[in-house]
Amino acid sequence: LLVDDEDVLATMGRLMLERLGYKVIVKTDSYKALETFRSQPDDFDLIISDKTMPRLTGFDLVEEVKKIRPDVPFIICTGYSDESETDKAARLGINRLIVKPLSMDDLAGAVRSVLDDTAK
């Protein structure tokens, strides 16, 4: 599940992930993403979300998703990252923070790493 409120970034992310061989469901509204997850929580192997979104931020989305399925891996994409953000991400159970703009290599490495780590 890929969540980004910017259509262009959501489309780019989807194209990159599909090119890497992943099946991707994209949502540009974090509430709709949460509704989709709630309706099929076992259908998702990973959630990738933008951190800064209207109404329900990426961190808020993590908190809600983890109430439903605590084991789901999460990658948060952010325009910047500082130590306090990294600490909060760790407390929320976020597996990886990646800084935008995303390159294909960065995204591929983050996704593979998180999926491999959670499969153990």
N, CA, C and O atoms as a MOPAC input file, in Angstrom:
PM7 MOZYME 1SCF
protein

 N      0.85900 1    -1.17000 1     0.00000 1
 C      0.00000 1     0.00000 1     0.00000 1
 C      0.90000 1     1.22500 1     0.00000 1
 O      1.72400 1     1.40200 1     0.89700 1
 N      0.73800 1     2.06100 1    -1.00300 1
 C      1.52300 1     3.29200 1    -1.13600 1
 C      0.59200 1     4.47400 1    -0.91700 1
 O     -0.44000 1     4.58800 1    -1.57900 1
 N      0.95300 1     5.35600 1     0.01300 1
 C      0.10000 1     6.48800 1     0.36500 1
 C      0.88700 1     7.78800 1     0.22800 1
 O      1.88400 1     8.00200 1     0.91700 1
 N      0.42000 1     8.65400 1    -0.67900 1
 C      1.01900 1     9.98300 1    -0.84600 1
 C     -0.06000 1    10.90300 1    -1.37800 1
 O     -0.74100 1    10.56800 1    -2.34700 1
 N     -0.22100 1    12.05000 1    -0.76100 1
 C     -1.28600 1    12.96400 1    -1.15700 1
 C     -0.97600 1    13.71700 1    -2.45000 1
 O     -1.86000 1    14.37600 1    -2.99800 1
 N      0.22900 1    13.63600 1    -2.93600 1
 C      0.58100 1    14.28700 1    -4.19500 1
 C      0.49100 1    13.26300 1    -5.32400 1
 O      1.23400 1    12.28200 1    -5.35200 1
 N     -0.43400 1    13.51200 1    -6.25400 1
 C     -0.68700 1    12.56900 1    -7.34600 1
 C      0.58000 1    12.19400 1    -8.11400 1
 O      0.80200 1    11.02000 1    -8.41200 1
 N      1.40000 1    13.17700 1    -8.42900 1
 C      2.60900 1    12.91300 1    -9.21900 1
 C      3.55800 1    11.98200 1    -8.47300 1
 O      4.11200 1    11.05500 1    -9.06400 1
 N      3.74800 1    12.22400 1    -7.17700 1
 C      4.64200 1    11.38100 1    -6.38500 1
 C      4.05300 1     9.98300 1    -6.18500 1
 O      4.78000 1     8.99000 1    -6.17800 1
 N      2.74600 1     9.91700 1    -6.02500 1
 C      2.09100 1     8.61300 1    -5.88500 1
 C      2.25600 1     7.80200 1    -7.17200 1
 O      2.53900 1     6.60500 1    -7.12500 1
 N      2.07900 1     8.45100 1    -8.30200 1
 C      2.23200 1     7.76400 1    -9.58400 1
 C      3.67200 1     7.32300 1    -9.80100 1
 O      3.92100 1     6.19900 1   -10.23500 1
 N      4.62300 1     8.20800 1    -9.49900 1
 C      6.03900 1     7.84500 1    -9.64500 1
 C      6.39700 1     6.66500 1    -8.75000 1
 O      7.08000 1     5.73600 1    -9.18100 1
 N      5.93600 1     6.70500 1    -7.51400 1
 C      6.21100 1     5.61200 1    -6.58200 1
 C      5.61800 1     4.30100 1    -7.07100 1
 O      6.26300 1     3.25400 1    -7.01000 1
 N      4.38300 1     4.36700 1    -7.55800 1
 C      3.73300 1     3.16200 1    -8.08000 1
 C      4.50900 1     2.59200 1    -9.25800 1
 O      4.74600 1     1.38600 1    -9.32500 1
 N      4.90000 1     3.45100 1   -10.17700 1
 C      5.64000 1     2.98700 1   -11.35200 1
 C      6.97300 1     2.34600 1   -10.96100 1
 O      7.35100 1     1.30300 1   -11.49500 1
 N      7.67600 1     2.97900 1   -10.02700 1
 C      8.95700 1     2.40800 1    -9.58300 1
 C      8.74800 1     1.04200 1    -8.93500 1
 O      9.46500 1     0.09100 1    -9.24400 1
 N      7.76900 1     0.94400 1    -8.03900 1
 C      7.52300 1    -0.31400 1    -7.34100 1
 C      7.05200 1    -1.41100 1    -8.29800 1
 O      7.47000 1    -2.56200 1    -8.17800 1
 N      6.19200 1    -1.05600 1    -9.23500 1
 C      5.74500 1    -2.04600 1   -10.21100 1
 C      6.90500 1    -2.50600 1   -11.08400 1
 O      7.00200 1    -3.68500 1   -11.42800 1
 N      7.77300 1    -1.58800 1   -11.43800 1
 C      8.94800 1    -1.94400 1   -12.23600 1
 C      9.85700 1    -2.91200 1   -11.48000 1
 O     10.55100 1    -3.73100 1   -12.08300 1
 N      9.84200 1    -2.80600 1   -10.15700 1
 C     10.61900 1    -3.71700 1    -9.32100 1
 C      9.89700 1    -5.05500 1    -9.10300 1
 O     10.44000 1    -5.96600 1    -8.47800 1
 N      8.67900 1    -5.15900 1    -9.62200 1
 C      7.95100 1    -6.42700 1    -9.54700 1
 C      6.91200 1    -6.51500 1    -8.43600 1
 O      6.34700 1    -7.58400 1    -8.20400 1
 N      6.65500 1    -5.41800 1    -7.75600 1
 C      5.68800 1    -5.43700 1    -6.65900 1
 C      4.28900 1    -5.07000 1    -7.14200 1
 O      4.12900 1    -4.26000 1    -8.05500 1
 N      3.28500 1    -5.67100 1    -6.52100 1
 C      1.89600 1    -5.29200 1    -6.75200 1
 C      1.59300 1    -4.13400 1    -5.80400 1
 O      1.84300 1    -4.23100 1    -4.60300 1
 N      1.05700 1    -3.04300 1    -6.34000 1
 C      0.90000 1    -1.82100 1    -5.55000 1
 C     -0.53100 1    -1.31100 1    -5.60800 1
 O     -1.13500 1    -1.23200 1    -6.67800 1
 N     -1.05900 1    -0.97000 1    -4.45400 1
 C     -2.31700 1    -0.24400 1    -4.36400 1
 C     -1.94700 1     1.15200 1    -3.88700 1
 O     -1.25300 1     1.30800 1    -2.88200 1
 N     -2.40900 1     2.16200 1    -4.60600 1
 C     -2.05700 1     3.55100 1    -4.30100 1
 C     -3.27700 1     4.29200 1    -3.79000 1
 O     -4.37700 1     4.16000 1    -4.32700 1
 N     -3.06500 1     5.06900 1    -2.74900 1
 C     -4.09900 1     5.95600 1    -2.23100 1
 C     -3.48900 1     7.34000 1    -2.04400 1
 O     -2.37800 1     7.47900 1    -1.53300 1
 N     -4.23900 1     8.37000 1    -2.46900 1
 C     -3.75700 1     9.74200 1    -2.30100 1
 C     -4.44900 1    10.44200 1    -1.13300 1
 O     -4.23700 1    11.63200 1    -0.90000 1
 N     -5.25500 1     9.71500 1    -0.42300 1
 C     -5.93300 1    10.22100 1     0.77300 1
 C     -5.64900 1     9.23200 1     1.90400 1
 O     -5.97200 1     8.04900 1     1.79800 1
 N     -5.05300 1     9.71800 1     2.97100 1
 C     -4.64200 1     8.82100 1     4.05400 1
 C     -5.83400 1     8.15900 1     4.75400 1
 O     -5.71900 1     7.02400 1     5.21900 1
 N     -6.97100 1     8.85000 1     4.83500 1
 C     -8.15400 1     8.22200 1     5.42500 1
 C     -8.65900 1     7.07600 1     4.54900 1
 O     -9.05500 1     6.03000 1     5.06200 1
 N     -8.64500 1     7.27200 1     3.24000 1
 C     -9.06400 1     6.19400 1     2.33300 1
 C     -8.07100 1     5.03200 1     2.40200 1
 O     -8.45800 1     3.86900 1     2.29800 1
 N     -6.80700 1     5.35400 1     2.57700 1
 C     -5.80100 1     4.29800 1     2.73500 1
 C     -6.09500 1     3.48300 1     3.98800 1
 O     -6.02200 1     2.25400 1     3.96300 1
 N     -6.42700 1     4.16100 1     5.08200 1
 C     -6.76000 1     3.46400 1     6.32800 1
 C     -8.01200 1     2.61100 1     6.15200 1
 O     -8.05700 1     1.48200 1     6.63900 1
 N     -9.02500 1     3.12800 1     5.46900 1
 C    -10.24500 1     2.35700 1     5.21300 1
 C     -9.92300 1     1.10700 1     4.38700 1
 O    -10.43400 1     0.02200 1     4.66600 1
 N     -9.08100 1     1.26800 1     3.38200 1
 C     -8.69000 1     0.13200 1     2.54500 1
 C     -7.96500 1    -0.91200 1     3.38100 1
 O     -8.23100 1    -2.10800 1     3.25900 1
 N     -7.05600 1    -0.46200 1     4.22400 1
 C     -6.32500 1    -1.38400 1     5.08300 1
 C     -7.27300 1    -2.08500 1     6.05500 1
 O     -7.18400 1    -3.29700 1     6.25400 1
 N     -8.17500 1    -1.32200 1     6.65400 1
 C     -9.13500 1    -1.91200 1     7.61200 1
 C     -9.97700 1    -3.00600 1     6.96500 1
 O    -10.30100 1    -4.00500 1     7.60700 1
 N    -10.32900 1    -2.82000 1     5.70100 1
 C    -11.20200 1    -3.78700 1     5.03100 1
 C    -10.46200 1    -5.06000 1     4.62300 1
 O    -11.09200 1    -6.09800 1     4.41800 1
 N     -9.12400 1    -4.99400 1     4.50300 1
 C     -8.34100 1    -6.15000 1     4.06500 1
 C     -6.96500 1    -6.16700 1     4.73400 1
 O     -5.95900 1    -6.16700 1     4.02500 1
 N     -6.87900 1    -6.18000 1     6.03700 1
 C     -5.59300 1    -6.00300 1     6.70600 1
 C     -4.54900 1    -7.07200 1     6.39500 1
 O     -3.35100 1    -6.80500 1     6.48900 1
 N     -4.97500 1    -8.25700 1     6.03200 1
 C     -4.00700 1    -9.32000 1     5.75900 1
 C     -3.53100 1    -9.34400 1     4.30900 1
 O     -2.70300 1   -10.17500 1     3.93600 1
 N     -4.05300 1    -8.43600 1     3.49800 1
 C     -3.67500 1    -8.39100 1     2.08400 1
 C     -2.41700 1    -7.56500 1     1.82000 1
 O     -1.95300 1    -7.50700 1     0.68200 1
 N     -1.86100 1    -6.93000 1     2.84300 1
 C     -0.73100 1    -6.02800 1     2.64100 1
 C      0.52800 1    -6.54200 1     3.33000 1
 O      0.51000 1    -6.90400 1     4.50600 1
 N      1.62000 1    -6.56500 1     2.57000 1
 C      2.91500 1    -6.98400 1     3.10700 1
 C      3.73100 1    -5.80900 1     3.62100 1
 O      4.67100 1    -5.99100 1     4.39500 1
 N      3.37000 1    -4.59600 1     3.18900 1
 C      4.15500 1    -3.40700 1     3.50000 1
 C      3.31600 1    -2.17300 1     3.22100 1
 O      2.51500 1    -2.15500 1     2.28700 1
 N      3.50300 1    -1.14200 1     4.03700 1
 C      2.89100 1     0.16100 1     3.77200 1
 C      4.01400 1     1.17700 1     3.64500 1
 O      4.91500 1     1.25000 1     4.48100 1
 N      3.93300 1     1.95600 1     2.57900 1
 C      4.86800 1     3.06300 1     2.35700 1
 C      4.02100 1     4.32300 1     2.34300 1
 O      3.07200 1     4.43200 1     1.56600 1
 N      4.36300 1     5.27600 1     3.20100 1
 C      3.54000 1     6.47300 1     3.32400 1
 C      4.39600 1     7.72800 1     3.40900 1
 O      5.48000 1     7.73200 1     3.99100 1
 N      3.87700 1     8.78100 1     2.81500 1
 C      4.45200 1    10.10200 1     3.01500 1
 C      4.21200 1    10.48900 1     4.47000 1
 O      3.21000 1    10.09000 1     5.06300 1
 N      5.10600 1    11.24500 1     5.03000 1
 C      4.92800 1    11.66900 1     6.43000 1
 C      3.95100 1    12.83400 1     6.53200 1
 O      3.07800 1    12.83900 1     7.40000 1
 N      4.09400 1    13.82000 1     5.65000 1
 C      3.29900 1    15.04000 1     5.75600 1
 C      2.12700 1    14.98500 1     4.78700 1
 O      2.28200 1    15.12100 1     3.57300 1
 N      0.94700 1    14.77900 1     5.36900 1
 C     -0.28400 1    14.75400 1     4.57500 1
 C     -1.37600 1    15.45700 1     5.35900 1
 O     -1.31700 1    15.52400 1     6.58600 1
 N     -2.37600 1    15.98600 1     4.65400 1
 C     -3.47600 1    16.64400 1     5.36500 1
 C     -4.30500 1    15.64500 1     6.17400 1
 O     -4.38700 1    14.46500 1     5.83200 1
 N     -4.89100 1    16.11900 1     7.20600 1
 C     -5.80700 1    15.37500 1     8.08300 1
 C     -5.14900 1    14.24800 1     8.86200 1
 O     -5.13900 1    14.29300 1    10.09200 1
 N     -4.60900 1    13.25400 1     8.20700 1
 C     -4.00200 1    12.10100 1     8.87700 1
 C     -2.57200 1    11.96900 1     8.35500 1
 O     -2.35400 1    11.54500 1     7.22000 1
 N     -1.60800 1    12.33600 1     9.18800 1
 C     -0.21000 1    12.28300 1     8.75100 1
 C      0.26100 1    10.83300 1     8.63500 1
 O     -0.43700 1     9.90800 1     9.05200 1
 N      1.42900 1    10.65100 1     8.07400 1
 C      1.99900 1     9.31200 1     7.99200 1
 C      2.18100 1     8.69100 1     9.36500 1
 O      1.90800 1     7.50600 1     9.55100 1
 N      2.64300 1     9.48400 1    10.33200 1
 C      2.81100 1     8.97000 1    11.69100 1
 C      1.45500 1     8.58600 1    12.29900 1
 O      1.34900 1     7.57200 1    12.99000 1
 N      0.42100 1     9.39600 1    12.04300 1
 C     -0.93200 1     9.06700 1    12.52600 1
 C     -1.43500 1     7.77600 1    11.88500 1
 O     -2.05500 1     6.94000 1    12.54200 1
 N     -1.15800 1     7.63200 1    10.59500 1
 C     -1.56600 1     6.42800 1     9.87900 1
 C     -0.90900 1     5.18800 1    10.48300 1
 O     -1.55600 1     4.15300 1    10.64600 1
 N      0.36500 1     5.29500 1    10.80900 1
 C      1.07800 1     4.17900 1    11.44900 1
 C      0.37200 1     3.78700 1    12.74600 1
 O      0.12100 1     2.60700 1    12.98800 1
 N      0.05700 1     4.76700 1    13.56800 1
 C     -0.59300 1     4.47100 1    14.85200 1
 C     -1.92000 1     3.73800 1    14.65900 1
 O     -2.21700 1     2.78800 1    15.38400 1
 N     -2.71000 1     4.17200 1    13.69500 1
 C     -4.00400 1     3.53700 1    13.44900 1
 C     -3.84400 1     2.12800 1    12.87800 1
 O     -4.53700 1     1.20300 1    13.29900 1
 N     -2.94100 1     1.97000 1    11.93300 1
 C     -2.71000 1     0.66100 1    11.31600 1
 C     -2.19900 1    -0.34100 1    12.34700 1
 O     -2.62600 1    -1.49600 1    12.36100 1
 N     -1.28700 1     0.10200 1    13.20600 1
 C     -0.69800 1    -0.80000 1    14.20700 1
 C     -1.73400 1    -1.27600 1    15.22600 1
 O     -1.54200 1    -2.32100 1    15.84800 1
 N     -2.82700 1    -0.53200 1    15.40800 1
 C     -3.92100 1    -0.99600 1    16.28300 1
 C     -4.62500 1    -2.19800 1    15.66300 1
 O     -5.14700 1    -3.05800 1    16.37200 1
 N     -4.63200 1    -2.24700 1    14.34300 1
 C     -5.31000 1    -3.31800 1    13.61200 1
 C     -4.37700 1    -4.51400 1    13.41900 1
 O     -4.75400 1    -5.66500 1    13.64100 1
 N     -3.16200 1    -4.20800 1    13.00200 1
 C     -2.18900 1    -5.26700 1    12.71700 1
 C     -0.78700 1    -4.77500 1    13.09600 1
 O     -0.10100 1    -4.15900 1    12.28000 1
 N     -0.37000 1    -5.04700 1    14.32400 1
 C      0.89100 1    -4.51300 1    14.84000 1
 C      2.13900 1    -4.95900 1    14.07500 1
 O      3.17700 1    -4.30300 1    14.15600 1
 N      2.04900 1    -6.05600 1    13.33900 1
 C      3.23300 1    -6.59800 1    12.67500 1
 C      3.48500 1    -6.02800 1    11.28200 1
 O      4.51900 1    -6.32500 1    10.68200 1
 N      2.57700 1    -5.22300 1    10.75600 1
 C      2.75000 1    -4.74800 1     9.38000 1
 C      3.95800 1    -3.80600 1     9.29000 1
 O      4.06100 1    -2.85300 1    10.06200 1
 N      4.86700 1    -4.07300 1     8.35000 1
 C      6.03300 1    -3.20900 1     8.19100 1
 C      5.66200 1    -1.87500 1     7.54800 1
 O      4.74500 1    -1.78900 1     6.73100 1
 N      6.40200 1    -0.83800 1     7.93800 1
 C      6.10600 1     0.52200 1     7.50100 1
 C      7.37300 1     1.23600 1     7.07300 1
 O      8.40600 1     1.15900 1     7.73800 1
 N      7.27600 1     1.93000 1     5.95200 1
 C      8.32700 1     2.85500 1     5.51000 1
 C      7.67600 1     4.22800 1     5.41100 1
 O      6.62100 1     4.37900 1     4.79500 1
 N      8.30000 1     5.21300 1     6.01100 1
 C      7.81600 1     6.59000 1     5.92300 1
 C      8.78600 1     7.38800 1     5.06100 1
 O     10.00300 1     7.32100 1     5.23600 1
 N      8.21400 1     8.14600 1     4.12200 1
 C      8.99400 1     9.03000 1     3.24900 1
 C      8.83100 1    10.45800 1     3.76500 1
 O      7.72100 1    10.89600 1     4.06600 1
 N      9.92900 1    11.16600 1     3.86100 1
 C      9.88400 1    12.51200 1     4.40300 1
 C     10.82000 1    13.43000 1     3.63000 1
 O     11.80600 1    12.98300 1     3.04300 1
 N     10.50000 1    14.70400 1     3.63900 1
 C     11.33600 1    15.68700 1     2.97500 1
 C     12.59200 1    15.99800 1     3.75800 1
 O     13.56900 1    16.50100 1     3.20300 1
 N     12.57100 1    15.70300 1     5.04200 1
 C     13.74600 1    15.90700 1     5.89400 1
 C     13.63700 1    14.96600 1     7.07800 1
 O     12.55200 1    14.48300 1     7.40300 1
 N     14.74100 1    14.71400 1     7.70500 1
 C     14.73200 1    13.83000 1     8.86500 1
 C     15.73500 1    14.33600 1     9.88500 1
 O     16.89300 1    14.60200 1     9.56400 1
 N     15.27600 1    14.46200 1    11.10900 1
 C     16.19200 1    14.82700 1    12.18500 1
 C     16.10800 1    13.76800 1    13.27900 1
 O     15.32200 1    12.82500 1    13.18700 1
 N     16.91800 1    13.93600 1    14.30200 1
 C     17.01000 1    12.91200 1    15.34300 1
 C     15.68300 1    12.69400 1    16.07200 1
 O     15.33900 1    11.55700 1    16.39800 1
 N     14.93600 1    13.76800 1    16.33200 1
 C     13.66500 1    13.60900 1    17.04300 1
 C     12.65500 1    12.83600 1    16.18900 1
 O     11.86900 1    12.04500 1    16.71000 1
 N     12.68500 1    13.07100 1    14.88500 1
 C     11.79400 1    12.34600 1    13.98100 1
 C     12.18100 1    10.86900 1    13.92400 1
 O     11.31300 1     9.99600 1    13.90300 1
 N     13.47000 1    10.59500 1    13.89900 1
 C     13.96300 1     9.22000 1    13.88200 1
 C     13.56800 1     8.49700 1    15.16600 1
 O     13.16900 1     7.33300 1    15.12900 1
 N     13.67800 1     9.18400 1    16.29700 1
 C     13.27300 1     8.59500 1    17.58000 1
 C     11.77700 1     8.29500 1    17.60700 1
 O     11.36200 1     7.23000 1    18.06400 1
 N     10.96700 1     9.23600 1    17.11700 1
 C      9.52100 1     9.02300 1    17.10200 1
 C      9.16900 1     7.85800 1    16.18200 1
 O      8.30900 1     7.04200 1    16.51100 1
 N      9.82500 1     7.78200 1    15.04300 1
 C      9.58100 1     6.68600 1    14.10300 1
 C      9.87200 1     5.34500 1    14.76200 1
 O      9.10700 1     4.39300 1    14.60500 1
 N     10.95700 1     5.26800 1    15.48700 1
 C     11.31600 1     4.01800 1    16.17100 1
 C     10.26600 1     3.65700 1    17.22200 1
 O      9.87700 1     2.49500 1    17.33600 1
 N      9.80500 1     4.65200 1    17.99000 1
 C      8.77600 1     4.40000 1    19.01100 1
 C      7.47000 1     3.90300 1    18.39600 1
 O      6.76300 1     3.10200 1    19.00700 1
 N      7.14400 1     4.37300 1    17.19100 1
 C      5.90200 1     3.98500 1    16.52900 1
 C      5.99900 1     2.63700 1    15.82300 1
 O      4.99300 1     2.09400 1    15.36700 1
 N      7.20000 1     2.10500 1    15.73600 1
 C      7.36900 1     0.81900 1    15.06200 1
 C      7.58000 1     0.94500 1    13.56500 1
 O      7.34500 1    -0.00400 1    12.81700 1
 N      8.02100 1     2.11100 1    13.13000 1
 C      8.31700 1     2.32800 1    11.71000 1
 C      9.64600 1     1.65800 1    11.40700 1
 O     10.63300 1     1.87200 1    12.11200 1
 N      9.66900 1     0.86100 1    10.37200 1
 C     10.86400 1     0.09400 1    10.04400 1
 C     11.94400 1     0.91500 1     9.36700 1
 O     13.13200 1     0.63200 1     9.52200 1
 N     11.53700 1     1.93200 1     8.61600 1
 C     12.53000 1     2.69900 1     7.86600 1
 C     11.99700 1     4.08200 1     7.53200 1
 O     10.83100 1     4.23700 1     7.16800 1
 N     12.85400 1     5.08400 1     7.65600 1
 C     12.57400 1     6.43700 1     7.17300 1
 C     13.43900 1     6.64100 1     5.93800 1
 O     14.64100 1     6.37700 1     5.97700 1
 N     12.84900 1     7.10500 1     4.84700 1
 C     13.65100 1     7.44400 1     3.68200 1
 C     13.35200 1     8.88000 1     3.27700 1
 O     12.21600 1     9.34500 1     3.36400 1
 N     14.39000 1     9.56700 1     2.83600 1
 C     14.28800 1    10.98700 1     2.53000 1
 C     13.99500 1    11.17700 1     1.04600 1
 O     14.61400 1    10.56100 1     0.17900 1
 N     13.03500 1    12.04800 1     0.79100 1
 C     12.68900 1    12.42300 1    -0.58200 1
 C     13.73100 1    13.38700 1    -1.12000 1
 O     14.39300 1    14.05800 1    -0.32800 1
 N     13.90300 1    13.48400 1    -2.40800 1
 C     13.22700 1    12.72900 1    -3.44800 1
 C     13.74600 1    11.29000 1    -3.48900 1
 O     14.92100 1    11.02700 1    -3.23300 1
 N     12.84800 1    10.37600 1    -3.81500 1
 C     13.18600 1     8.95700 1    -3.84100 1
 C     13.83600 1     8.58000 1    -5.16500 1
 O     13.34400 1     8.92300 1    -6.24000 1
 N     14.92600 1     7.88100 1    -5.06300 1
 C     15.51200 1     7.29600 1    -6.26800 1
 C     15.06600 1     5.84400 1    -6.33000 1
 O     14.65000 1     5.27100 1    -5.32300 1
 N     15.15200 1     5.26200 1    -7.49300 1
 C     14.78200 1     3.85500 1    -7.66800 1
 C     15.64600 1     2.98000 1    -6.76600 1
 O     15.13900 1     2.05200 1    -6.13500 1
 N     16.94500 1     3.26600 1    -6.69800 1
 C     17.84700 1     2.46700 1    -5.86800 1
 C     17.50500 1     2.57400 1    -4.38900 1
 O     17.48100 1     1.56800 1    -3.68000 1
 N     17.23700 1     3.80400 1    -3.91900 1
 C     16.88300 1     3.99600 1    -2.50600 1
 C     15.59800 1     3.25300 1    -2.15300 1
 O     15.51800 1     2.57200 1    -1.13100 1
 N     14.60000 1     3.39700 1    -3.01300 1
 C     13.31900 1     2.73900 1    -2.76800 1
 C     13.47100 1     1.22500 1    -2.80300 1
 O     12.97800 1     0.52500 1    -1.91900 1
 N     14.15000 1     0.72500 1    -3.82000 1
 C     14.35400 1    -0.73000 1    -3.95300 1
 C     15.07800 1    -1.28800 1    -2.73900 1
 O     14.69000 1    -2.32600 1    -2.20200 1
 N     16.13800 1    -0.59700 1    -2.30300 1
 C     16.90400 1    -1.06100 1    -1.15100 1
 C     16.09500 1    -1.04600 1     0.13200 1
 O     16.17100 1    -1.98000 1     0.93000 1
 N     15.31900 1     0.01600 1     0.33600 1
 C     14.51000 1     0.13400 1     1.55200 1
 C     13.42900 1    -0.94800 1     1.60000 1
 O     13.23900 1    -1.59700 1     2.62800 1
 N     12.73000 1    -1.13600 1     0.49300 1
 C     11.65400 1    -2.12800 1     0.45000 1
 C     12.20700 1    -3.53200 1     0.68300 1
 O     11.68500 1    -4.28400 1     1.50600 1
 N     13.25300 1    -3.87500 1    -0.03800 1
 C     13.83700 1    -5.21700 1     0.08400 1
 C     14.34000 1    -5.45000 1     1.51400 1
 O     14.10100 1    -6.50800 1     2.09600 1
 N     15.02700 1    -4.47100 1     2.06800 1
 C     15.56400 1    -4.58400 1     3.42600 1
 C     14.45500 1    -4.79800 1     4.45200 1
 O     14.56200 1    -5.67400 1     5.31000 1
 N     13.39500 1    -4.00100 1     4.36700 1
 C     12.29400 1    -4.10400 1     5.32800 1
 C     11.57600 1    -5.44500 1     5.16300 1
 O     11.26500 1    -6.10300 1     6.15600 1
 N     11.31300 1    -5.85000 1     3.93800 1
 C     10.62700 1    -7.13800 1     3.73500 1
 C     11.48500 1    -8.30500 1     4.20800 1
 O     10.97400 1    -9.24700 1     4.81500 1
 N     12.77800 1    -8.24900 1     3.93700 1
 C     13.68100 1    -9.32100 1     4.38500 1
 C     13.76400 1    -9.36500 1     5.90800 1
 O     13.73800 1   -10.44400 1     6.49900 1
 N     13.86300 1    -8.19100 1     6.54700 1
 C     13.97000 1    -8.13800 1     8.01000 1
 C     12.71000 1    -8.65700 1     8.69000 1
 O     12.79200 1    -9.32900 1     9.71800 1
 N     11.54900 1    -8.35300 1     8.12500 1
 C     10.29900 1    -8.77400 1     8.77000 1
 C      9.96600 1   -10.22700 1     8.47400 1
 O      9.12300 1   -10.81900 1     9.14800 1
 N     10.62100 1   -10.81100 1     7.47000 1
 C     10.38000 1   -12.22200 1     7.15200 1
 C     11.11700 1   -13.14700 1     8.10300 1
 O     10.81600 1   -14.34000 1     8.15600 1
 N     12.07600 1   -12.62300 1     8.85600 1
 C     12.88800 1   -13.44500 1     9.76600 1
 C     12.13000 1   -13.84000 1    10.99500 1
 O     12.67100 1   -14.53100 1    11.85900 1

